[in-house]
């Protein structure tokens, strides 16, 4: 499976907001990438936190303070921030920071 992502320009990591520990899951995924091919960590990355319709804005802001990487909260159920996600992906693909 990991062999296929070597051709990707950027990497998206989707983790549900109701995860026990979002950053721990993210770090586990990064660790797996590093074990497979450390060069994968050089790619642009975005952490996408899904199911954000399950939390309110206040909790989202508090959670954001604990996330130390570029991230975005989305909800496919309510279409929350899907346009922002599309724009963020486009930015990564065109190397616009």
mmCIF file of the C-alpha atoms, coordinates in Angstrom:
data_MODEL
# 
_entry.id   MODEL 
# 
loop_
_atom_site.group_PDB 
_atom_site.id 
_atom_site.type_symbol 
_atom_site.label_atom_id 
_atom_site.label_alt_id 
_atom_site.label_comp_id 
_atom_site.label_asym_id 
_atom_site.label_entity_id 
_atom_site.label_seq_id 
_atom_site.pdbx_PDB_ins_code 
_atom_site.Cartn_x 
_atom_site.Cartn_y 
_atom_site.Cartn_z 
_atom_site.occupancy 
_atom_site.B_iso_or_equiv 
_atom_site.pdbx_formal_charge 
_atom_site.auth_seq_id 
_atom_site.auth_comp_id 
_atom_site.auth_asym_id 
_atom_site.auth_atom_id 
_atom_site.pdbx_PDB_model_num 
ATOM 1  C CA . UNK A 1 1  ? 0.000   0.000  0.000  1.00 0.00 ? 1  UNK A CA 1 
ATOM 2  C CA . UNK A 1 2  ? 2.654   2.559  0.965  1.00 0.00 ? 2  UNK A CA 1 
ATOM 3  C CA . UNK A 1 3  ? 4.461   1.993  -2.321 1.00 0.00 ? 3  UNK A CA 1 
ATOM 4  C CA . UNK A 1 4  ? 1.570   3.736  -4.093 1.00 0.00 ? 4  UNK A CA 1 
ATOM 5  C CA . UNK A 1 5  ? 1.862   6.988  -2.165 1.00 0.00 ? 5  UNK A CA 1 
ATOM 6  C CA . UNK A 1 6  ? 5.472   7.591  -3.198 1.00 0.00 ? 6  UNK A CA 1 
ATOM 7  C CA . UNK A 1 7  ? 4.142   9.207  -6.389 1.00 0.00 ? 7  UNK A CA 1 
ATOM 8  C CA . UNK A 1 8  ? 1.829   11.595 -4.532 1.00 0.00 ? 8  UNK A CA 1 
ATOM 9  C CA . UNK A 1 9  ? 2.660   15.271 -4.467 1.00 0.00 ? 9  UNK A CA 1 
ATOM 10 C CA . UNK A 1 10 ? 1.214   15.771 -0.992 1.00 0.00 ? 10 UNK A CA 1 
ATOM 11 C CA . UNK A 1 11 ? -0.247  13.677 1.787  1.00 0.00 ? 11 UNK A CA 1 
ATOM 12 C CA . UNK A 1 12 ? -3.587  14.037 3.553  1.00 0.00 ? 12 UNK A CA 1 
ATOM 13 C CA . UNK A 1 13 ? -4.162  12.352 6.874  1.00 0.00 ? 13 UNK A CA 1 
ATOM 14 C CA . UNK A 1 14 ? -7.818  11.954 7.844  1.00 0.00 ? 14 UNK A CA 1 
ATOM 15 C CA . UNK A 1 15 ? -8.511  11.332 11.509 1.00 0.00 ? 15 UNK A CA 1 
ATOM 16 C CA . UNK A 1 16 ? -11.941 11.482 13.129 1.00 0.00 ? 16 UNK A CA 1 
ATOM 17 C CA . UNK A 1 17 ? -12.583 14.146 15.743 1.00 0.00 ? 17 UNK A CA 1 
ATOM 18 C CA . UNK A 1 18 ? -13.794 11.491 18.179 1.00 0.00 ? 18 UNK A CA 1 
ATOM 19 C CA . UNK A 1 19 ? -10.412 9.770  18.173 1.00 0.00 ? 19 UNK A CA 1 
ATOM 20 C CA . UNK A 1 20 ? -8.969  9.149  21.630 1.00 0.00 ? 20 UNK A CA 1 
ATOM 21 C CA . UNK A 1 21 ? -5.821  11.091 20.720 1.00 0.00 ? 21 UNK A CA 1 
ATOM 22 C CA . UNK A 1 22 ? -5.629  12.800 17.329 1.00 0.00 ? 22 UNK A CA 1 
ATOM 23 C CA . UNK A 1 23 ? -1.966  13.767 17.604 1.00 0.00 ? 23 UNK A CA 1 
ATOM 24 C CA . UNK A 1 24 ? -0.942  10.290 18.734 1.00 0.00 ? 24 UNK A CA 1 
ATOM 25 C CA . UNK A 1 25 ? -2.710  8.755  15.726 1.00 0.00 ? 25 UNK A CA 1 
ATOM 26 C CA . UNK A 1 26 ? -1.093  11.312 13.424 1.00 0.00 ? 26 UNK A CA 1 
ATOM 27 C CA . UNK A 1 27 ? 2.352   10.645 14.884 1.00 0.00 ? 27 UNK A CA 1 
ATOM 28 C CA . UNK A 1 28 ? 1.794   6.891  14.496 1.00 0.00 ? 28 UNK A CA 1 
ATOM 29 C CA . UNK A 1 29 ? 1.024   7.387  10.817 1.00 0.00 ? 29 UNK A CA 1 
ATOM 30 C CA . UNK A 1 30 ? 4.116   9.550  10.376 1.00 0.00 ? 30 UNK A CA 1 
ATOM 31 C CA . UNK A 1 31 ? 6.188   6.902  12.135 1.00 0.00 ? 31 UNK A CA 1 
ATOM 32 C CA . UNK A 1 32 ? 4.925   4.235  9.745  1.00 0.00 ? 32 UNK A CA 1 
ATOM 33 C CA . UNK A 1 33 ? 5.837   6.441  6.793  1.00 0.00 ? 33 UNK A CA 1 
ATOM 34 C CA . UNK A 1 34 ? 9.294   7.030  8.214  1.00 0.00 ? 34 UNK A CA 1 
ATOM 35 C CA . UNK A 1 35 ? 9.866   3.302  8.684  1.00 0.00 ? 35 UNK A CA 1 
ATOM 36 C CA . UNK A 1 36 ? 8.841   2.631  5.117  1.00 0.00 ? 36 UNK A CA 1 
ATOM 37 C CA . UNK A 1 37 ? 10.595  5.551  3.440  1.00 0.00 ? 37 UNK A CA 1 
ATOM 38 C CA . UNK A 1 38 ? 11.867  8.593  5.385  1.00 0.00 ? 38 UNK A CA 1 
ATOM 39 C CA . UNK A 1 39 ? 11.700  10.712 2.214  1.00 0.00 ? 39 UNK A CA 1 
ATOM 40 C CA . UNK A 1 40 ? 7.905   10.572 2.401  1.00 0.00 ? 40 UNK A CA 1 
ATOM 41 C CA . UNK A 1 41 ? 8.103   12.905 5.393  1.00 0.00 ? 41 UNK A CA 1 
ATOM 42 C CA . UNK A 1 42 ? 9.487   15.597 3.082  1.00 0.00 ? 42 UNK A CA 1 
ATOM 43 C CA . UNK A 1 43 ? 6.172   15.828 1.240  1.00 0.00 ? 43 UNK A CA 1 
ATOM 44 C CA . UNK A 1 44 ? 3.681   18.556 2.077  1.00 0.00 ? 44 UNK A CA 1 
ATOM 45 C CA . UNK A 1 45 ? 1.167   17.259 4.607  1.00 0.00 ? 45 UNK A CA 1 
ATOM 46 C CA . UNK A 1 46 ? -2.259  18.243 5.871  1.00 0.00 ? 46 UNK A CA 1 
ATOM 47 C CA . UNK A 1 47 ? -4.066  16.734 8.831  1.00 0.00 ? 47 UNK A CA 1 
ATOM 48 C CA . UNK A 1 48 ? -7.802  16.669 8.136  1.00 0.00 ? 48 UNK A CA 1 
ATOM 49 C CA . UNK A 1 49 ? -9.963  16.160 11.185 1.00 0.00 ? 49 UNK A CA 1 
ATOM 50 C CA . UNK A 1 50 ? -13.257 14.665 10.119 1.00 0.00 ? 50 UNK A CA 1 
ATOM 51 C CA . UNK A 1 51 ? -16.707 14.506 11.729 1.00 0.00 ? 51 UNK A CA 1 
ATOM 52 C CA . UNK A 1 52 ? -16.311 18.029 13.089 1.00 0.00 ? 52 UNK A CA 1 
ATOM 53 C CA . UNK A 1 53 ? -20.098 18.371 13.121 1.00 0.00 ? 53 UNK A CA 1 
ATOM 54 C CA . UNK A 1 54 ? -19.873 16.362 16.356 1.00 0.00 ? 54 UNK A CA 1 
ATOM 55 C CA . UNK A 1 55 ? -18.222 19.260 18.230 1.00 0.00 ? 55 UNK A CA 1 
ATOM 56 C CA . UNK A 1 56 ? -18.923 22.943 18.706 1.00 0.00 ? 56 UNK A CA 1 
ATOM 57 C CA . UNK A 1 57 ? -16.687 25.821 17.652 1.00 0.00 ? 57 UNK A CA 1 
ATOM 58 C CA . UNK A 1 58 ? -15.370 26.339 21.179 1.00 0.00 ? 58 UNK A CA 1 
ATOM 59 C CA . UNK A 1 59 ? -14.119 22.748 21.425 1.00 0.00 ? 59 UNK A CA 1 
ATOM 60 C CA . UNK A 1 60 ? -12.676 22.967 17.902 1.00 0.00 ? 60 UNK A CA 1 
ATOM 61 C CA . UNK A 1 61 ? -10.663 26.020 18.944 1.00 0.00 ? 61 UNK A CA 1 
ATOM 62 C CA . UNK A 1 62 ? -9.406  24.265 22.078 1.00 0.00 ? 62 UNK A CA 1 
ATOM 63 C CA . UNK A 1 63 ? -8.427  21.184 20.089 1.00 0.00 ? 63 UNK A CA 1 
ATOM 64 C CA . UNK A 1 64 ? -6.630  23.350 17.519 1.00 0.00 ? 64 UNK A CA 1 
ATOM 65 C CA . UNK A 1 65 ? -4.350  24.656 20.251 1.00 0.00 ? 65 UNK A CA 1 
ATOM 66 C CA . UNK A 1 66 ? -3.142  21.094 20.901 1.00 0.00 ? 66 UNK A CA 1 
ATOM 67 C CA . UNK A 1 67 ? -2.494  20.245 17.248 1.00 0.00 ? 67 UNK A CA 1 
ATOM 68 C CA . UNK A 1 68 ? 1.003   21.271 16.242 1.00 0.00 ? 68 UNK A CA 1 
ATOM 69 C CA . UNK A 1 69 ? 0.737   20.782 12.491 1.00 0.00 ? 69 UNK A CA 1 
ATOM 70 C CA . UNK A 1 70 ? -1.179  22.253 9.584  1.00 0.00 ? 70 UNK A CA 1 
ATOM 71 C CA . UNK A 1 71 ? -4.747  21.035 10.006 1.00 0.00 ? 71 UNK A CA 1 
ATOM 72 C CA . UNK A 1 72 ? -8.343  21.588 9.033  1.00 0.00 ? 72 UNK A CA 1 
ATOM 73 C CA . UNK A 1 73 ? -11.600 20.476 10.628 1.00 0.00 ? 73 UNK A CA 1 
ATOM 74 C CA . UNK A 1 74 ? -14.232 19.256 8.166  1.00 0.00 ? 74 UNK A CA 1 
ATOM 75 C CA . UNK A 1 75 ? -17.571 17.501 8.095  1.00 0.00 ? 75 UNK A CA 1 
ATOM 76 C CA . UNK A 1 76 ? -18.723 15.666 5.015  1.00 0.00 ? 76 UNK A CA 1 
ATOM 77 C CA . UNK A 1 77 ? -22.112 15.192 6.700  1.00 0.00 ? 77 UNK A CA 1 
ATOM 78 C CA . UNK A 1 78 ? -22.780 18.949 6.872  1.00 0.00 ? 78 UNK A CA 1 
ATOM 79 C CA . UNK A 1 79 ? -20.343 19.976 4.097  1.00 0.00 ? 79 UNK A CA 1 
ATOM 80 C CA . UNK A 1 80 ? -18.513 22.078 6.680  1.00 0.00 ? 80 UNK A CA 1 
ATOM 81 C CA . UNK A 1 81 ? -15.246 23.502 5.328  1.00 0.00 ? 81 UNK A CA 1 
ATOM 82 C CA . UNK A 1 82 ? -15.154 21.239 2.277  1.00 0.00 ? 82 UNK A CA 1 
ATOM 83 C CA . UNK A 1 83 ? -14.439 24.227 0.039  1.00 0.00 ? 83 UNK A CA 1 
ATOM 84 C CA . UNK A 1 84 ? -11.590 25.210 2.370  1.00 0.00 ? 84 UNK A CA 1 
ATOM 85 C CA . UNK A 1 85 ? -10.293 21.635 2.104  1.00 0.00 ? 85 UNK A CA 1 
ATOM 86 C CA . UNK A 1 86 ? -10.423 21.786 -1.681 1.00 0.00 ? 86 UNK A CA 1 
ATOM 87 C CA . UNK A 1 87 ? -8.557  25.100 -1.614 1.00 0.00 ? 87 UNK A CA 1 
ATOM 88 C CA . UNK A 1 88 ? -5.952  23.731 0.813  1.00 0.00 ? 88 UNK A CA 1 
ATOM 89 C CA . UNK A 1 89 ? -5.348  20.703 -1.382 1.00 0.00 ? 89 UNK A CA 1 
ATOM 90 C CA . UNK A 1 90 ? -5.053  22.915 -4.455 1.00 0.00 ? 90 UNK A CA 1 
ATOM 91 C CA . UNK A 1 91 ? -2.546  25.068 -2.599 1.00 0.00 ? 91 UNK A CA 1 
ATOM 92 C CA . UNK A 1 92 ? -0.482  22.029 -1.662 1.00 0.00 ? 92 UNK A CA 1 
ATOM 93 C CA . UNK A 1 93 ? -0.598  20.703 -5.223 1.00 0.00 ? 93 UNK A CA 1 
ATOM 94 C CA . UNK A 1 94 ? 0.526   24.012 -6.677 1.00 0.00 ? 94 UNK A CA 1 
ATOM 95 C CA . UNK A 1 95 ? 3.038   24.609 -3.839 1.00 0.00 ? 95 UNK A CA 1 
ATOM 96 C CA . UNK A 1 96 ? 1.328   27.792 -2.683 1.00 0.00 ? 96 UNK A CA 1 
ATOM 97 C CA . UNK A 1 97 ? 1.770   28.073 1.057  1.00 0.00 ? 97 UNK A CA 1 
# 
